[in-house]
Amino acid sequence: MKLPFESIDWSQLPATTMPGTTGTATMRIVQHDGLRIRMVEYSADYLADHWCQLGHLVFVLDGELINEHEDGRVNVLKAGMSYHVSDGLSSHRSRTKGPVRMIVVDGEFLG
């Protein structure tokens, strides 16, 4: 995959808000063939409504992201921290206490 130079003004992209089990996730998305880049904002007290097995590259910009794993492990990422995982190697979900803002990259290259 070859990507041209592209700068993104996230404030100009349409936002989609989806409910979690509690709280909301608001996403702004740039989609390329085989690649998705998202600015995601979780509200305070957000809990994802599903276990995710997709691969991601995640960079936390603001707040504290709590990753729960289906096997009981918990990881906490603060602003400036990141995580990465390939498809099918983790069953995880996001949770927050306060609001969180992060960049999420996923796509075919993580398969």
C-alpha positions as CSV (number, residue, x, y, z in Angstrom):
1,M,0.0,0.0,0.0
2,K,1.3,3.4,-0.9
3,L,-0.1,6.5,0.8
4,P,0.2,10.0,-0.6
5,F,1.2,12.8,1.8
6,E,-2.0,13.8,3.6
7,S,-2.5,16.2,6.5
8,I,-5.7,15.7,8.6
9,D,-7.7,18.4,10.3
10,W,-9.7,16.2,12.6
11,S,-12.0,19.0,13.6
12,Q,-13.2,19.2,10.0
13,L,-14.3,15.6,9.7
14,P,-17.8,14.5,10.6
15,A,-18.2,12.8,14.0
16,T,-20.1,9.6,14.6
17,T,-21.1,8.9,18.2
18,M,-22.0,5.4,19.3
19,P,-23.2,4.2,22.7
20,G,-21.2,1.8,24.8
21,T,-22.6,-0.4,27.6
22,T,-22.1,2.9,29.5
23,G,-20.9,6.2,28.1
24,T,-20.2,7.0,24.4
25,A,-17.5,6.7,21.8
26,T,-17.2,9.5,19.3
27,M,-15.1,8.8,16.2
28,R,-13.8,10.8,13.2
29,I,-12.5,8.5,10.5
30,V,-10.1,8.6,7.6
31,Q,-10.5,5.5,5.4
32,H,-8.1,4.2,2.8
33,D,-8.1,0.9,1.0
34,G,-7.0,-1.5,3.7
35,L,-6.3,1.2,6.3
36,R,-8.5,3.1,8.8
37,I,-7.2,5.9,10.9
38,R,-9.5,7.2,13.7
39,M,-9.6,10.0,16.3
40,V,-11.6,8.4,19.1
41,E,-13.0,10.2,22.1
42,Y,-14.5,8.2,24.9
43,S,-16.7,9.9,27.4
44,A,-16.1,9.5,31.2
45,D,-17.4,6.1,32.5
46,Y,-17.3,4.5,29.1
47,L,-17.4,0.7,28.8
48,A,-17.3,-0.9,25.3
49,D,-20.3,-3.1,24.5
50,H,-18.3,-5.9,23.0
51,W,-15.0,-7.8,23.2
52,C,-12.8,-6.8,20.3
53,Q,-10.4,-9.2,18.5
54,L,-9.2,-6.8,15.8
55,G,-5.6,-5.6,15.7
56,H,-4.9,-2.0,16.4
57,L,-2.1,0.6,16.9
58,V,-3.4,2.9,19.6
59,F,-1.8,6.1,20.9
60,V,-3.4,7.8,23.9
61,L,-3.4,11.6,23.6
62,D,-5.4,12.6,26.7
63,G,-6.8,10.8,29.7
64,E,-6.3,7.3,30.9
65,L,-7.5,4.2,28.9
66,I,-8.2,1.0,30.7
67,N,-7.9,-2.1,28.6
68,E,-9.7,-5.2,30.0
69,H,-8.8,-8.6,28.5
70,E,-11.2,-11.4,28.4
71,D,-8.7,-13.5,30.4
72,G,-8.9,-11.1,33.3
73,R,-5.7,-9.0,32.7
74,V,-6.0,-5.3,32.8
75,N,-3.6,-2.7,31.2
76,V,-3.8,1.0,31.9
77,L,-2.4,3.5,29.4
78,K,-1.9,7.2,30.2
79,A,-1.4,10.1,27.8
80,G,1.7,9.5,25.8
81,M,1.5,5.7,26.0
82,S,0.5,3.3,23.2
83,Y,-0.3,-0.3,22.5
84,H,-0.3,-2.5,19.5
85,V,-1.7,-6.0,18.7
86,S,-2.4,-8.0,15.6
87,D,-5.8,-9.5,14.7
88,G,-6.9,-12.5,16.7
89,L,-4.2,-12.2,19.4
90,S,-6.2,-10.5,22.1
91,S,-9.9,-10.3,23.2
92,H,-10.0,-6.9,24.7
93,R,-12.4,-4.0,25.5
94,S,-12.0,-0.4,26.5
95,R,-13.1,1.3,29.7
96,T,-12.6,4.8,31.1
97,K,-13.1,6.7,34.4
98,G,-12.6,10.1,32.9
99,P,-12.7,11.2,29.2
100,V,-10.0,9.8,26.8
101,R,-8.8,11.0,23.4
102,M,-6.7,8.7,21.2
103,I,-5.6,7.9,17.7
104,V,-6.4,4.3,16.5
105,V,-4.9,2.8,13.3
106,D,-6.0,-0.5,12.0
107,G,-6.2,-2.4,8.7
108,E,-5.1,-5.4,6.7
109,F,-1.4,-5.1,7.7
110,L,-2.4,-6.3,11.2
111,G,-4.0,-9.5,9.9
